[in-house]
């Protein structure tokens, strides 16, 4: 005991820990942080906990995962079935990701509602918005690493949508795919972003964010009729904290510790009960996923893209997200002072209510009827096709097998996602039909590596046969 104390004391002094400890642990806090209202401040720590869980489980997974198209899927099956506790760690990584998305969203909403982005915390908010974006990028890149039908097709369709961005659209698609179709290079690129680049950026950004939180202190709960005045705020705030006599550790920090433990236990329980997420069907570039849906936190966006009117891609793909992001970045500069209490900022409540409702409704839509695709299609019957052999018949079968029917109506059957192809041979010359299928167009995925010349000819023969009046 005596030895431990002496070693500890020696290290404490030699490492110069007193100053960082005073700064991070022993600073005076607002009285509310140490009382029941303190619970409203735990969501940042909750997000941090989820992130650290992701780092630990992610590093563990990276030691067993093989980021190559030939082995990625197999390696996940191996982790699920053979590696000790592999299934459990994968489950934790999935539910940890969900937790991080949930907590960062609640944290942003809380900071917005209490006007905590105002003076002097404008930069806390800016770095917070960056963290929100980085978190969503982590969630997006993680999905592809499962390298199953869902993961791959989500990226295929998503990257096609990116092509709608004016001017740089095609370049963006190429950047995301690391080429012009999903393949090994895409997987490497997503892997590098998911385990190196984005985490490094998150660590840096979190570092600045936390430093700023400590430097400016947590905002006191807003009081209606007490606007922020940059002239007097800091002095008033510091004096208020000193007067309360509470220190961050342990008066306020214990709530964050309890929250962190609850999250760790919760994520473990979810992983234990529900197990890992996927991988679902093995990737097969010649088969479209029966139901290519992204993970739940992106469903709202896919639903939005499905219900949007035709031709509105640039608006929903580019201007809406970009506009929202710019608005978030500008917010603290547009309203750096004044009232913080939501009662005096009814528009803030309105925005949160509208956004939460829209996300809820769209997520629900995305869960039930994702996109306007029709996944329940069955192959056309010989009666509809007219023959039961030959290229026309083969083409009709391929039209179903290759997934065309999910998105296109032909002979009165199929999904509404793309144009009706019943009369396409009358509208377009055959070469055009082939190039559009091979290269993709708009939200139509490129079939380049997924279809052979013979198969394409058969599909063409089938489409041509529809021209004849029946
Ligand atoms: C993910 C849904 C989806 C799948 C799967 C799909 N398409 Fe498409 N396709 C579309 C959409 C959306 C368009 C319209 C693109 C645009 O004009 O922006 C389209 C357009 C086309 C066009 C051009 C039609 C026209 O009137 O301009 C052809 C031809 C076509 N698809 C053929 C096929 C074939 C053949 C297959 C199967 C090998 C297929 N598509 C699979 C969504 C899909």
Boltz pocket constraint, residues with backbone or C-beta under 6 A from the ligand:
constraints:
  - pocket:
      binder: B
      contacts: [[A, 157], [A, 288], [A, 398], [A, 399], [A, 402], [A, 403], [A, 404], [A, 405], [A, 406], [A, 407], [A, 408], [A, 417], [A, 418], [A, 419], [A, 420], [A, 424], [A, 427], [A, 432], [A, 433], [A, 434], [A, 436], [A, 437], [A, 441], [A, 442], [A, 443], [A, 444], [A, 445], [A, 447], [A, 451], [A, 459]]
      max_distance: 6.0
